Each structure stands twice: as structure tokens, then as C-alpha cells.
């Protein structure tokens, strides 16, 4: 019996190239905020990422250039994480729990830097 297997591409080579260019700019992981104790748990982290993506959607910023879902090992289990652009990471911090000391301090630093540039 002769079997032919055809590979099916869901994306064009150009789209693959665009994705690899976008991936190059994703320099942070969302879980870095957990490590810095900016979020108490994964649920809080997911909420901060959700809010940051809503900001990008509202401003018509391309999500694929700022967020990418990945899966990583954490404490012996596979968990969802996100690779983020620097802007997406900062948006996530701005949208995290502001009663957290790390988050509040970072928010104040961002505002102070913006005011100093005026």
C-alpha cells in the first residue's frame, strides 16, 4: 500500500518570518512579576495580563508584537506563561494590584519619569 503524506501549512513563509521578527522583541516573561512579588499568584497575574491586552486592543496595538502564550515548567508542573514586549510588561505592571508595594513603587517611578520628561 502506498501512502502519501502531504504537509499542510497553516501560515505562509512570510507570516512565519513576521512572527519570528515579533518574537525577537518579546524579552520578558509575565511570571517575572511573580518572582518580583508583584503578583501574589497566577490568578492575579492572569488578571494583569488580561488588562494589559485590553489596553492594547483599545489602542489597536498588535497583540502578536506584544504578547505570546508559552508554556513553561514551574515547580515541577507545566504552567501557562506569556512572553512580553517591554511595553506589554510595563502595561501589565501598571494594571496589577496597586496595593502591592512593588507594583505601587513601579507605578510611581513610571509617573515620575514621565513627568521629568515634560
Secondary structure in CASP SS format (residue, H / E / C, confidence):
PFRMAT SS
TARGET T0000
AUTHOR 0000-0000-0000
METHOD secondary structure of the structure
MODEL  1
X C 1.00
X C 1.00
X C 1.00
X C 1.00
X C 1.00
X C 1.00
X C 1.00
X C 1.00
X C 1.00
X C 1.00
X C 1.00
X C 1.00
X H 1.00
X H 1.00
X H 1.00
X H 1.00
X H 1.00
X H 1.00
X H 1.00
X H 1.00
X H 1.00
X H 1.00
X H 1.00
X H 1.00
X C 1.00
X C 1.00
X C 1.00
X E 1.00
X E 1.00
X C 1.00
X H 1.00
X H 1.00
X H 1.00
X H 1.00
X H 1.00
X C 1.00
X C 1.00
X C 1.00
X C 1.00
X C 1.00
X C 1.00
X H 1.00
X H 1.00
X H 1.00
X H 1.00
X H 1.00
X H 1.00
X H 1.00
X H 1.00
X H 1.00
X H 1.00
X H 1.00
X H 1.00
X H 1.00
X H 1.00
X H 1.00
X H 1.00
X H 1.00
X C 1.00
X C 1.00
X C 1.00
X C 1.00
X H 1.00
X H 1.00
X H 1.00
X C 1.00
X E 1.00
X E 1.00
X E 1.00
X E 1.00
X E 1.00
X E 1.00
X E 1.00
X E 1.00
X C 1.00
X C 1.00
X E 1.00
X E 1.00
X E 1.00
X E 1.00
X E 1.00
X E 1.00
X E 1.00
X E 1.00
X C 1.00
X H 1.00
X H 1.00
X H 1.00
X H 1.00
X H 1.00
X H 1.00
X H 1.00
X H 1.00
X H 1.00
X C 1.00
X C 1.00
X C 1.00
X C 1.00
X C 1.00
X C 1.00
X H 1.00
X H 1.00
X H 1.00
X H 1.00
X H 1.00
X H 1.00
X H 1.00
X H 1.00
X H 1.00
X H 1.00
X H 1.00
X H 1.00
X H 1.00
X H 1.00
X H 1.00
X H 1.00
X C 1.00
X C 1.00
END
